[in-house]
Amino acid sequence: MGPKATSSSPGATGAPKLYHCGTLTYTRFGLFAVFAWLLWGDFCFTLMEAVVPSVLPIKLKDLGASNTLLAAITTIIPRILNMTICPWVSFQSDRYRSRWGRRIPFILWTLPFLCISLVLIAFTDEITAFLHLHTAGLHSFSKGTIAIALIGVFIAMFSFFNMFVGSVFFYLFNDVVPPQFLGRFTGAFRVVGVVGGAGYNYFIFQFAESHMREIFIGAALLYFIGFSLMCFMVKEGEYPPVEGEDPEEKQGAIQTVTTFFKESFTHKIYWLLFLFYALAGASGSIGTFGVFFSREMGLSLEQIGKLGAVGAVASLLAAYLASVYIDRWHPLRVSVYLLVLGLAGAGTSWIWLFVTLPAEYYFWLSLSTGVIAAFFGAFGIATTMPLFYKMFPQSRFGQFCSAQAMLASVIGLFAGVAAGVYIDIIKHFCGGSDFAYRFIFGWQTFFSVINAGIMVAAYRLWYRLGGDSHFHPPATWTDCGFEEMPVVTIVGPQTRWLKLSFVLFDVLLAASSLGILPLLFWMRQTQANTAFFWHAWVLFPLSLLAWGYWKWMEGRMRRDIARAQAGETPHRGIPHHGIFLIVAAKFLLVGLSMWVIGVLVTLHLSMETGAIVFTIGNVMTNFLLVGCAQVLCWVERGHSTKVDCLLAEGTP
């Protein structure tokens, strides 16, 4: 078992309240201090890690690297190391015991070499010129080829040493932060990461081409000083012997590997979670080309950086809400609802295959919808670590996180290259045009559908393993077959909030339908006859049909709520209110933004095709949204049968 946490109340002597995590004891000030140092380390780590993936693609592109080569350099080496070094470091750190702890030594001793690799990347041009001039065997190669090869070597060095840090830094939280504060710490952790990323995107990214050297050197210095301070100021406690293993018997390499795989990959629920995060990484591998998509849409690097910064700031509110509500609703439930309902908006990005807006219009549309999407996305990202804390055994936490990372690296190794090949193939059919970058959403939509299905399966299995009240992580190394962990009280579906979400859905579907009527008037006034025909005879009737589909679904859910209130068994499952509310508000705001741009396209740009495409996107989203709500009712069938109650009461 991992460290247990308790809190002590002041006694009759007026002693300060104490908080415990294993052998660690904190006063209120001490707890604040450890929070502050961990968050400072996260700030330095965020800035350092933001530099490499954001700047290097631009540098490699300028050197003439193809999309396939670019993806290979930025993904293959890190993925190979992640599937080899990360599991070894995680496995060993779980079992490592020293006066410095079990995590900090792995961070501290590799930190200088990581910083040196950043400095080498900063001076790639100077090293290239020196080698080209003084190495006879390199005279036949262009400086661009040599520079690309050097970047590959330096990225390998950086990734190797960064793997030690990235493997154990997040495990440290679970070892030194009392569990009752992990949700709040995760929220604060997310806020700091967002602030760091926003500051980088807003103030620094615009200089990625002109001041690459200064950016890398600055990141190295900040990281070396800041992270070193964190390692010296944060103290780990003492850990109990490793359960299920003889401390006197040292495992050989083969036995270590066997133990790792036997413990980590023997239960279906772990396989499903590992596969989900692996495919989520595969989906994200196309993000390397996101900057080129934005450029294709007419944006400058300065505008791209500002969009990222504003979106990051918008996600701060999501980070706060996540820290408050994720533990109350359960992170697995939140993840599943976000994934399923998120499918409703997956198709709207395809409109850019048919519409090209002036850069100024596209910037402001991206700003409005990006802020909303950033909030939604940040809420999903914030579930990751809380989900790991609740689903993985605490005594093997690092091992299971690394098992997840290893499978993600294996799949990501191929996905990263496949993403580059995917873009190059499409670019070939587009005659070499950067229009190919508009197809990145096809890649993302494909993985979104698969991932939603995987997490639905994991959610149903979690219910069968005990769900909110009785789930404990399966553990083959224990006699009982599972590892006991505290069961936290979960808030079940609340009728008043569910009914409020129904009202928001009503407003969304009604506004989407009735909003077409003024468009018809303006289209008639501007002689946009084709757009008028499509809206009057196709899109408006379909929009009303989507609204009717929702009213039918709403009636079924309301009847099931009434049955649950009467103590009867609902015919279908009752969805949770939390994410329904958030998603309804999100799509209402996105729909408003799309309607405004539809008006501008109709009146000011006279783009009939654009007006039709935007409305088609809205109507498709409405149908998908109601369909996704129906899927969630099916997912909850047989499990979610009560309302206005707590789903877990303490530890069984």
Secondary structure, 3 states (H helix, E strand, C coil): CCCCEEEECCCCCCCCCEEEECCEEECHHHHHHHHHHHHHHHHHHHHHHHHHHHHHHHHHHHCCCCHHHHHHHHHHHHHHHHCCHHHHHHHHHHHCCCCCCCCHHHHHCCHHHHHHHHHHHHCHHHHHHHHHHHCHHHCCCCHHHHHHHHHHHHHHHHHHHHHHHHHHHHHHHHHHCCHHHHHHHHHHHHHHHHHHHHHHHHHHHHHCCCCHHHHHHHHHHHHHHHHHHHHHHCCCCCCCCCCCCCCCCCCCHHHHHHHHHHHHCCCHHHHHHHHHHHHHHHHHHHHHHHHHHHHHCCCCHHHHHHHHHHHHHHHHHHHHHHHHHHHHHCHHHHHHHHHHHHHHHCCHHHHHHCCCCCHHHHHHHHHHHHHHHHHHHHHHHCCHHHHHHHHCCHHHHHHHHHHHHHHHHHHHHHHHHHHHHHHHHHHHHCCCCHHHHHHHHHHHHHHHHHHHHHHHHHHHHHHHCCHHHHCCCECCCCCCCECCCCCCCCECCCHHHHHHHHHHHHHHHHHHHHCHHHHHHHHHHCCCHHHHHHHHHHHHHHHHHHHHHHHHHHHHHHHHHHHHHCCCCCCCCCCCHHHHHHHHHHHHHHHHHHHHHHHHHHHCCCCHHHHHHHHHHHHHHHHHHHHHHHHHHHHHCCCCCCCCCECCCCCC
